[in-house]
Amino acid sequence: MGEPVLLLTGRMSLQAENYRGLLEVTPERIVLQVRHAQIAVIGENLQVEYYAREELRIAGLVSRVEFL
């Protein structure tokens, strides 16, 4: 598993690859575990559109992405 890959499409969708798991899922915050860190997606009406072993897609109004 390499470095995380994030594809942000406008402010309405974020696709992530090379993640290890989901740590938190709320309508305002979704936290992903990646290799050596965590990534928090902050916004409004966030939801996991699909979740597969290799990638996932988050839909909703994304206001920021933080590396923790």
Biopython code that builds the backbone (N, CA, C, O; Angstrom):
import numpy as np
from Bio.PDB.StructureBuilder import StructureBuilder

atoms = [
    (1, "MET", "N", (0.852, -1.183, 0.000)),
    (1, "MET", "CA", (0.000, 0.000, 0.000)),
    (1, "MET", "C", (0.887, 1.231, 0.000)),
    (1, "MET", "O", (1.736, 1.392, 0.876)),
    (2, "GLY", "N", (0.689, 2.109, -0.992)),
    (2, "GLY", "CA", (1.505, 3.303, -1.131)),
    (2, "GLY", "C", (0.903, 4.499, -0.427)),
    (2, "GLY", "O", (0.114, 4.372, 0.509)),
    (3, "GLU", "N", (1.295, 5.651, -0.902)),
    (3, "GLU", "CA", (0.793, 6.905, -0.344)),
    (3, "GLU", "C", (-0.686, 7.069, -0.707)),
    (3, "GLU", "O", (-1.138, 6.556, -1.730)),
    (4, "PRO", "N", (-1.445, 7.795, 0.145)),
    (4, "PRO", "CA", (-2.858, 8.005, -0.168)),
    (4, "PRO", "C", (-3.011, 8.887, -1.410)),
    (4, "PRO", "O", (-2.210, 9.791, -1.647)),
    (5, "VAL", "N", (-4.035, 8.613, -2.180)),
    (5, "VAL", "CA", (-4.364, 9.398, -3.365)),
    (5, "VAL", "C", (-5.753, 9.967, -3.141)),
    (5, "VAL", "O", (-6.703, 9.223, -2.897)),
    (6, "LEU", "N", (-5.874, 11.296, -3.225)),
    (6, "LEU", "CA", (-7.157, 11.966, -3.041)),
    (6, "LEU", "C", (-7.503, 12.714, -4.318)),
    (6, "LEU", "O", (-6.671, 13.437, -4.867)),
    (7, "LEU", "N", (-8.725, 12.541, -4.786)),
    (7, "LEU", "CA", (-9.217, 13.248, -5.963)),
    (7, "LEU", "C", (-10.446, 14.031, -5.541)),
    (7, "LEU", "O", (-11.494, 13.455, -5.253)),
    (8, "LEU", "N", (-10.309, 15.346, -5.508)),
    (8, "LEU", "CA", (-11.400, 16.222, -5.107)),
    (8, "LEU", "C", (-12.033, 16.783, -6.371)),
    (8, "LEU", "O", (-11.365, 17.442, -7.168)),
    (9, "THR", "N", (-13.322, 16.521, -6.551)),
    (9, "THR", "CA", (-14.057, 17.011, -7.710)),
    (9, "THR", "C", (-14.922, 18.171, -7.248)),
    (9, "THR", "O", (-15.979, 17.976, -6.648)),
    (10, "GLY", "N", (-14.458, 19.381, -7.536)),
    (10, "GLY", "CA", (-15.167, 20.560, -7.038)),
    (10, "GLY", "C", (-15.216, 20.521, -5.524)),
    (10, "GLY", "O", (-14.228, 20.186, -4.871)),
    (11, "ARG", "N", (-16.361, 20.863, -4.970)),
    (11, "ARG", "CA", (-16.553, 20.791, -3.520)),
    (11, "ARG", "C", (-17.562, 19.721, -3.145)),
    (11, "ARG", "O", (-17.957, 19.622, -1.983)),
    (12, "MET", "N", (-17.989, 18.906, -4.130)),
    (12, "MET", "CA", (-19.091, 17.988, -3.882)),
    (12, "MET", "C", (-18.701, 16.517, -3.785)),
    (12, "MET", "O", (-19.548, 15.688, -3.451)),
    (13, "SER", "N", (-17.450, 16.169, -4.066)),
    (13, "SER", "CA", (-17.085, 14.757, -4.072)),
    (13, "SER", "C", (-15.586, 14.603, -3.834)),
    (13, "SER", "O", (-14.784, 15.383, -4.346)),
    (14, "LEU", "N", (-15.220, 13.598, -3.058)),
    (14, "LEU", "CA", (-13.824, 13.273, -2.822)),
    (14, "LEU", "C", (-13.663, 11.763, -2.935)),
    (14, "LEU", "O", (-14.388, 10.998, -2.298)),
    (15, "GLN", "N", (-12.712, 11.349, -3.747)),
    (15, "GLN", "CA", (-12.406, 9.927, -3.900)),
    (15, "GLN", "C", (-11.043, 9.681, -3.275)),
    (15, "GLN", "O", (-10.106, 10.449, -3.496)),
    (16, "ALA", "N", (-10.931, 8.613, -2.494)),
    (16, "ALA", "CA", (-9.676, 8.289, -1.815)),
    (16, "ALA", "C", (-9.249, 6.872, -2.172)),
    (16, "ALA", "O", (-10.069, 5.957, -2.250)),
    (17, "GLU", "N", (-7.943, 6.714, -2.387)),
    (17, "GLU", "CA", (-7.349, 5.400, -2.639)),
    (17, "GLU", "C", (-6.202, 5.210, -1.651)),
    (17, "GLU", "O", (-5.680, 6.181, -1.102)),
    (18, "ASN", "N", (-5.818, 3.976, -1.431)),
    (18, "ASN", "CA", (-4.711, 3.627, -0.539)),
    (18, "ASN", "C", (-4.954, 4.066, 0.900)),
    (18, "ASN", "O", (-4.066, 4.627, 1.541)),
    (19, "TYR", "N", (-6.137, 3.815, 1.397)),
    (19, "TYR", "CA", (-6.457, 4.092, 2.790)),
    (19, "TYR", "C", (-6.552, 2.759, 3.524)),
    (19, "TYR", "O", (-6.689, 1.709, 2.897)),
    (20, "ARG", "N", (-6.480, 2.801, 4.829)),
    (20, "ARG", "CA", (-6.545, 1.565, 5.628)),
    (20, "ARG", "C", (-7.898, 1.354, 6.282)),
    (20, "ARG", "O", (-8.270, 0.216, 6.566)),
    (21, "GLY", "N", (-8.642, 2.422, 6.526)),
    (21, "GLY", "CA", (-9.942, 2.258, 7.152)),
    (21, "GLY", "C", (-10.596, 3.586, 7.477)),
    (21, "GLY", "O", (-9.997, 4.651, 7.329)),
    (22, "LEU", "N", (-11.848, 3.495, 7.927)),
    (22, "LEU", "CA", (-12.617, 4.654, 8.375)),
    (22, "LEU", "C", (-12.594, 4.690, 9.896)),
    (22, "LEU", "O", (-12.875, 3.682, 10.545)),
    (23, "LEU", "N", (-12.266, 5.832, 10.464)),
    (23, "LEU", "CA", (-12.225, 5.977, 11.918)),
    (23, "LEU", "C", (-13.441, 6.707, 12.469)),
    (23, "LEU", "O", (-13.863, 6.454, 13.597)),
    (24, "GLU", "N", (-14.006, 7.612, 11.673)),
    (24, "GLU", "CA", (-15.150, 8.406, 12.136)),
    (24, "GLU", "C", (-15.992, 8.786, 10.929)),
    (24, "GLU", "O", (-15.462, 9.174, 9.888)),
    (25, "VAL", "N", (-17.306, 8.674, 11.074)),
    (25, "VAL", "CA", (-18.214, 9.075, 9.999)),
    (25, "VAL", "C", (-19.385, 9.817, 10.618)),
    (25, "VAL", "O", (-20.214, 9.222, 11.306)),
    (26, "THR", "N", (-19.449, 11.123, 10.370)),
    (26, "THR", "CA", (-20.595, 11.938, 10.761)),
    (26, "THR", "C", (-20.929, 12.831, 9.566)),
    (26, "THR", "O", (-20.132, 12.914, 8.632)),
    (27, "PRO", "N", (-22.071, 13.492, 9.570)),
    (27, "PRO", "CA", (-22.406, 14.384, 8.451)),
    (27, "PRO", "C", (-21.457, 15.587, 8.326)),
    (27, "PRO", "O", (-21.423, 16.233, 7.279)),
    (28, "GLU", "N", (-20.692, 15.892, 9.374)),
    (28, "GLU", "CA", (-19.781, 17.032, 9.343)),
    (28, "GLU", "C", (-18.307, 16.638, 9.221)),
    (28, "GLU", "O", (-17.466, 17.486, 8.923)),
    (29, "ARG", "N", (-17.985, 15.354, 9.448)),
    (29, "ARG", "CA", (-16.564, 14.961, 9.493)),
    (29, "ARG", "C", (-16.423, 13.464, 9.202)),
    (29, "ARG", "O", (-17.116, 12.628, 9.782)),
    (30, "ILE", "N", (-15.503, 13.159, 8.288)),
    (30, "ILE", "CA", (-15.151, 11.772, 8.001)),
    (30, "ILE", "C", (-13.638, 11.664, 8.119)),
    (30, "ILE", "O", (-12.904, 12.416, 7.479)),
    (31, "VAL", "N", (-13.174, 10.725, 8.940)),
    (31, "VAL", "CA", (-11.740, 10.563, 9.181)),
    (31, "VAL", "C", (-11.285, 9.221, 8.609)),
    (31, "VAL", "O", (-11.854, 8.173, 8.910)),
    (32, "LEU", "N", (-10.250, 9.282, 7.782)),
    (32, "LEU", "CA", (-9.660, 8.101, 7.171)),
    (32, "LEU", "C", (-8.317, 7.804, 7.811)),
    (32, "LEU", "O", (-7.547, 8.718, 8.106)),
    (33, "GLN", "N", (-8.038, 6.531, 8.026)),
    (33, "GLN", "CA", (-6.708, 6.111, 8.457)),
    (33, "GLN", "C", (-5.914, 5.802, 7.205)),
    (33, "GLN", "O", (-6.343, 5.001, 6.374)),
    (34, "VAL", "N", (-4.753, 6.436, 7.065)),
    (34, "VAL", "CA", (-3.850, 6.145, 5.963)),
    (34, "VAL", "C", (-2.558, 5.611, 6.547)),
    (34, "VAL", "O", (-2.460, 5.432, 7.761)),
    (35, "ARG", "N", (-1.597, 5.361, 5.736)),
    (35, "ARG", "CA", (-0.389, 4.636, 6.156)),
    (35, "ARG", "C", (0.248, 5.177, 7.442)),
    (35, "ARG", "O", (0.406, 4.429, 8.406)),
    (36, "HIS", "N", (0.613, 6.456, 7.471)),
    (36, "HIS", "CA", (1.306, 7.010, 8.635)),
    (36, "HIS", "C", (0.583, 8.205, 9.246)),
    (36, "HIS", "O", (1.182, 8.976, 9.997)),
    (37, "ALA", "N", (-0.683, 8.362, 8.934)),
    (37, "ALA", "CA", (-1.406, 9.539, 9.421)),
    (37, "ALA", "C", (-2.905, 9.278, 9.342)),
    (37, "ALA", "O", (-3.359, 8.161, 9.092)),
    (38, "GLN", "N", (-3.648, 10.345, 9.563)),
    (38, "GLN", "CA", (-5.091, 10.328, 9.388)),
    (38, "GLN", "C", (-5.460, 11.530, 8.535)),
    (38, "GLN", "O", (-4.785, 12.559, 8.569)),
    (39, "ILE", "N", (-6.525, 11.392, 7.777)),
    (39, "ILE", "CA", (-7.018, 12.476, 6.936)),
    (39, "ILE", "C", (-8.456, 12.745, 7.345)),
    (39, "ILE", "O", (-9.284, 11.834, 7.361)),
    (40, "ALA", "N", (-8.754, 14.002, 7.678)),
    (40, "ALA", "CA", (-10.110, 14.397, 8.049)),
    (40, "ALA", "C", (-10.717, 15.210, 6.912)),
    (40, "ALA", "O", (-10.119, 16.173, 6.430)),
    (41, "VAL", "N", (-11.895, 14.814, 6.499)),
    (41, "VAL", "CA", (-12.662, 15.561, 5.504)),
    (41, "VAL", "C", (-13.760, 16.273, 6.273)),
    (41, "VAL", "O", (-14.584, 15.634, 6.927)),
    (42, "ILE", "N", (-13.771, 17.600, 6.193)),
    (42, "ILE", "CA", (-14.703, 18.431, 6.958)),
    (42, "ILE", "C", (-15.678, 19.069, 5.984)),
    (42, "ILE", "O", (-15.280, 19.521, 4.911)),
    (43, "GLY", "N", (-16.959, 19.109, 6.351)),
    (43, "GLY", "CA", (-17.944, 19.736, 5.480)),
    (43, "GLY", "C", (-19.347, 19.613, 6.025)),
    (43, "GLY", "O", (-19.560, 19.551, 7.236)),
    (44, "GLU", "N", (-20.310, 19.577, 5.106)),
    (44, "GLU", "CA", (-21.727, 19.490, 5.460)),
    (44, "GLU", "C", (-22.380, 18.367, 4.672)),
    (44, "GLU", "O", (-22.055, 18.144, 3.505)),
    (45, "ASN", "N", (-23.290, 17.669, 5.308)),
    (45, "ASN", "CA", (-24.039, 16.583, 4.668)),
    (45, "ASN", "C", (-23.122, 15.539, 4.031)),
    (45, "ASN", "O", (-23.420, 15.017, 2.957)),
    (46, "LEU", "N", (-22.014, 15.239, 4.691)),
    (46, "LEU", "CA", (-21.071, 14.260, 4.165)),
    (46, "LEU", "C", (-21.614, 12.852, 4.355)),
    (46, "LEU", "O", (-22.230, 12.540, 5.374)),
    (47, "GLN", "N", (-21.377, 12.019, 3.372)),
    (47, "GLN", "CA", (-21.755, 10.614, 3.460)),
    (47, "GLN", "C", (-20.808, 9.800, 2.592)),
    (47, "GLN", "O", (-20.264, 10.298, 1.606)),
    (48, "VAL", "N", (-20.623, 8.554, 2.969)),
    (48, "VAL", "CA", (-19.795, 7.650, 2.183)),
    (48, "VAL", "C", (-20.693, 7.069, 1.099)),
    (48, "VAL", "O", (-21.598, 6.285, 1.387)),
    (49, "GLU", "N", (-20.440, 7.456, -0.146)),
    (49, "GLU", "CA", (-21.241, 6.978, -1.272)),
    (49, "GLU", "C", (-20.957, 5.523, -1.586)),
    (49, "GLU", "O", (-21.879, 4.735, -1.800)),
    (50, "TYR", "N", (-19.692, 5.167, -1.614)),
    (50, "TYR", "CA", (-19.334, 3.760, -1.728)),
    (50, "TYR", "C", (-18.011, 3.520, -1.035)),
    (50, "TYR", "O", (-17.178, 4.417, -0.904)),
    (51, "TYR", "N", (-17.841, 2.290, -0.595)),
    (51, "TYR", "CA", (-16.723, 1.901, 0.245)),
    (51, "TYR", "C", (-16.262, 0.539, -0.232)),
    (51, "TYR", "O", (-16.981, -0.448, -0.078)),
    (52, "ALA", "N", (-15.083, 0.475, -0.803)),
    (52, "ALA", "CA", (-14.515, -0.784, -1.267)),
    (52, "ALA", "C", (-13.128, -0.931, -0.654)),
    (52, "ALA", "O", (-12.611, -0.004, -0.032)),
    (53, "ARG", "N", (-12.548, -2.074, -0.832)),
    (53, "ARG", "CA", (-11.243, -2.336, -0.217)),
    (53, "ARG", "C", (-10.167, -1.357, -0.689)),
    (53, "ARG", "O", (-9.307, -0.952, 0.094)),
    (54, "GLU", "N", (-10.216, -0.981, -1.951)),
    (54, "GLU", "CA", (-9.153, -0.150, -2.508)),
    (54, "GLU", "C", (-9.497, 1.322, -2.628)),
    (54, "GLU", "O", (-8.598, 2.158, -2.721)),
    (55, "GLU", "N", (-10.782, 1.658, -2.628)),
    (55, "GLU", "CA", (-11.151, 3.065, -2.764)),
    (55, "GLU", "C", (-12.501, 3.337, -2.132)),
    (55, "GLU", "O", (-13.289, 2.427, -1.874)),
    (56, "LEU", "N", (-12.745, 4.617, -1.889)),
    (56, "LEU", "CA", (-14.051, 5.047, -1.403)),
    (56, "LEU", "C", (-14.355, 6.410, -1.966)),
    (56, "LEU", "O", (-13.463, 7.130, -2.413)),
    (57, "ARG", "N", (-15.629, 6.756, -1.940)),
    (57, "ARG", "CA", (-16.051, 8.075, -2.415)),
    (57, "ARG", "C", (-16.917, 8.721, -1.340)),
    (57, "ARG", "O", (-17.826, 8.099, -0.791)),
    (58, "ILE", "N", (-16.613, 9.974, -1.057)),
    (58, "ILE", "CA", (-17.368, 10.773, -0.100)),
    (58, "ILE", "C", (-18.125, 11.830, -0.886)),
    (58, "ILE", "O", (-17.543, 12.522, -1.721)),
    (59, "ALA", "N", (-19.424, 11.957, -0.621)),
    (59, "ALA", "CA", (-20.254, 12.975, -1.255)),
    (59, "ALA", "C", (-20.713, 13.960, -0.193)),
    (59, "ALA", "O", (-20.788, 13.622, 0.989)),
    (60, "GLY", "N", (-21.018, 15.169, -0.615)),
    (60, "GLY", "CA", (-21.458, 16.222, 0.280)),
    (60, "GLY", "C", (-20.664, 17.485, -0.001)),
    (60, "GLY", "O", (-19.839, 17.516, -0.914)),
    (61, "LEU", "N", (-20.907, 18.507, 0.767)),
    (61, "LEU", "CA", (-20.222, 19.781, 0.584)),
    (61, "LEU", "C", (-18.904, 19.751, 1.370)),
    (61, "LEU", "O", (-18.911, 19.874, 2.595)),
    (62, "VAL", "N", (-17.793, 19.590, 0.679)),
    (62, "VAL", "CA", (-16.473, 19.512, 1.319)),
    (62, "VAL", "C", (-15.942, 20.932, 1.493)),
    (62, "VAL", "O", (-15.813, 21.676, 0.521)),
    (63, "SER", "N", (-15.635, 21.304, 2.734)),
    (63, "SER", "CA", (-15.088, 22.643, 2.983)),
    (63, "SER", "C", (-13.580, 22.621, 3.189)),
    (63, "SER", "O", (-12.893, 23.596, 2.885)),
    (64, "ARG", "N", (-13.057, 21.491, 3.713)),
    (64, "ARG", "CA", (-11.590, 21.390, 3.859)),
    (64, "ARG", "C", (-11.163, 19.943, 4.097)),
    (64, "ARG", "O", (-11.958, 19.090, 4.490)),
    (65, "VAL", "N", (-9.893, 19.704, 3.847)),
    (65, "VAL", "CA", (-9.273, 18.407, 4.077)),
    (65, "VAL", "C", (-8.055, 18.655, 4.967)),
    (65, "VAL", "O", (-7.218, 19.503, 4.657)),
    (66, "GLU", "N", (-7.960, 17.917, 6.069)),
    (66, "GLU", "CA", (-6.866, 18.115, 7.021)),
    (66, "GLU", "C", (-6.060, 16.832, 7.176)),
    (66, "GLU", "O", (-6.627, 15.743, 7.266)),
    (67, "PHE", "N", (-4.744, 16.965, 7.205)),
    (67, "PHE", "CA", (-3.878, 15.841, 7.502)),
    (67, "PHE", "C", (-3.525, 15.919, 8.979)),
    (67, "PHE", "O", (-2.949, 16.910, 9.429)),
    (68, "LEU", "N", (-3.867, 14.881, 9.734)),
    (68, "LEU", "CA", (-3.678, 14.885, 11.190)),
    (68, "LEU", "C", (-2.459, 14.071, 11.567)),
    (68, "LEU", "O", (-2.135, 13.955, 12.749)),
]
sb = StructureBuilder()
sb.init_structure("model")
sb.init_model(0)
sb.init_chain("A")
sb.init_seg("    ")
for serial, (resi, resn, name, xyz) in enumerate(atoms, 1):
    if name == "N":
        sb.init_residue(resn, " ", resi, " ")
    sb.init_atom(name, np.array(xyz, "f"), 0.0, 1.0, " ", f" {name:<3s}", serial, name[0])
structure = sb.get_structure()
